[in-house]
């Protein structure tokens, strides 16, 4: 999962960051549902937010992996 230069791939970074990004997605979904009550939407339970964050955490961890890889590349340039 590393390239010829020994750098971590985006896939490896995404797998490492998945628990953190999925947890962030769950928190944001739950908070968004609480704010949605102001306009008449029902709130979801914390368990529903966690279940929904499992598939929604995949694109979030991919973007986080790309972001971290970019920061690592930028740090290597200096």
LODO-281655 format. One record per residue: residue in three letters; x, y, z of N, C-alpha, C in turn. Coordinates in pm, whole numbers, plus 32768, in hexadecimal, padded with zeros to 4 digits. Example, Ala and Ser with C-alpha at 12.3 -4.5 7.8 and 13.67 -1.06 7.14 Angstrom:
// LODO-281655
ALA85277DC7830C84CE7E3E830C85287EB6830C
SER85057F1F82C485577F9682CA850A80038313
// end
This chain:
// LODO-281655
UNK80507F8880008000800080008054807E8000
UNK80D4806F7FF4812B80E47FE6816080E57F58
UNK8183815C7F2981B881657EA1824F814E7EA2
UNK828E81657E30831E814A7E23837281A37E7E
UNK833D82187EA1838782737EF8836F825A7F8C
UNK831E81F57FAC830181D680378293822C8073
UNK82488274801E81DB82C9804F815E82758069
UNK8110829F80CA8091825C80E5802D827D8077
UNK7FE2821A804B7F7C82317FE57F0182708025
UNK7EAD82AA7FD17E3082E580017DD98278803E
UNK7DD9820280037D89819280377DB2816D80C4
UNK7E34816680DC7E65814381617E4281AF81C7
UNK7E51822D819E7E2C829B81F77D96829A8213
UNK7D46827D81AC7CB5827A81BE7C8C820B821E
UNK7CCA819782147CAB812A82717CD1814E8300
UNK7D3F8192830E7D6B81BD83937D0C822583CE
UNK7CDA827F837A7C8682ED83A97BF182CA83B0
UNK7BC88256837E7B3A823483787AF3823D83FF
UNK7B278205846B7ADD821084EB7AC482A08516
UNK7B2482F784FE7B17838285277AB483CD84CE
UNK7ABB83B5844B7A6183FC83F079D283C783FE
UNK79C183458413793A8310842678FD834684A7
UNK794D8354850F791B838F858C78F484228578
UNK7944846B852C792484F7851078A4850284BF
UNK789184A7845F781684A7840F779E848A846A
UNK77AB842B84C5773D84098520771884818578
UNK777B84C485AE776085398602771C85A685B1
UNK774E85BE85397712862684E57683860384BC
UNK76698586849C75E0855D84797582857184EE
UNK75AD854985657559855785DB753D85EA85F8
UNK75A5863E85F3759286CC860D753B870D85A1
UNK754C86E3852574F9871884B9746686F484CE
UNK744E867A84FD73C386528517738886A1858C
UNK73DA86C385EE73A98716865B738887A2862B
UNK73DC87D985D273BE885D859B73458859853F
UNK732E87E884FF72BB87D884A6723687DE84EF
UNK723887C9857171BC87D385BF7184886185BB
UNK71D888C385A471AB894E859E714E89658528
UNK715A891384C071028922844B70A088AE843F
UNK7090886384AB702B87FA84AF7058876F8488
UNK70D8875B8471710986D5844F711C868384CF
UNK710B860084C7712085AF853F71B6859C855A
UNK71D7859185D97261857685FF727B84E185F3
UNK72F684BE85CD731B843185C97363840E864B
UNK73618390866D73A4836586E7743B835C86CE
UNK748A835D8738751B834C8725753F82C886E0
UNK74F2825F86FC750D81DE86BC74F281E58626
UNK7486822A85FF7469823A857174D7828B852C
UNK750B82EF85727578833F853975F582EA8525
UNK7612829285847688823C8578767781DA8505
UNK7600819F84F975E68140848C75F181868404
UNK75BB81FF83FB75C18249837D764F8274835D
UNK76A2828783C3772B82B583AC778682478377
UNK775D81CB838277B3815D835177C9816982BB
UNK775F81728268777B818481D877A4821281B5
UNK776F827581FC7791830081DD781F83248206
UNK785A82D4825D78E482EC8287794A82C9821C
UNK7923827781BA7980824D815179AE82C380FB
UNK7952831280C079848384807379CB83EC80CB
UNK799C83F9814779DD845981A17A6C842F81BF
UNK7A8483AF81D37B0D838381F17B64838B8173
UNK7B2A837880FE7B77838680817BA784168070
UNK7B4A847780897B6E8504807D7BD4852A80E8
UNK7BC584F481607C25851181CA7CAE84D781A7
UNK7CAF845F816B7D2D842381407D72847580D5
UNK7D2484A980767D5D84FE800D7D94857E8049
UNK7D4D85B880A87D78863380E97DFC861D8135
UNK7E0185B181827E7A859281CF7EEE85738171
UNK7ED5852881057F3F850A80A57F75858C8067
UNK7F1D85E980477F48866A80127F9E86B78075
UNK7F7486B480F57FC386FA815B804C86B8816D
UNK804E8632816680CF85EB81738129860B80FC
UNK80F086118085813F8633800D817486C18019
UNK8121871C8049814C87A7805981BC87B280C0
UNK81B38765812A821A87678192829D872D815D
UNK829486CB8105830D868D80CC835586EC806C
UNK830B87488030834987A67FD183A3880B8015
UNK83878829809283D6888F80D884518855811A
// end
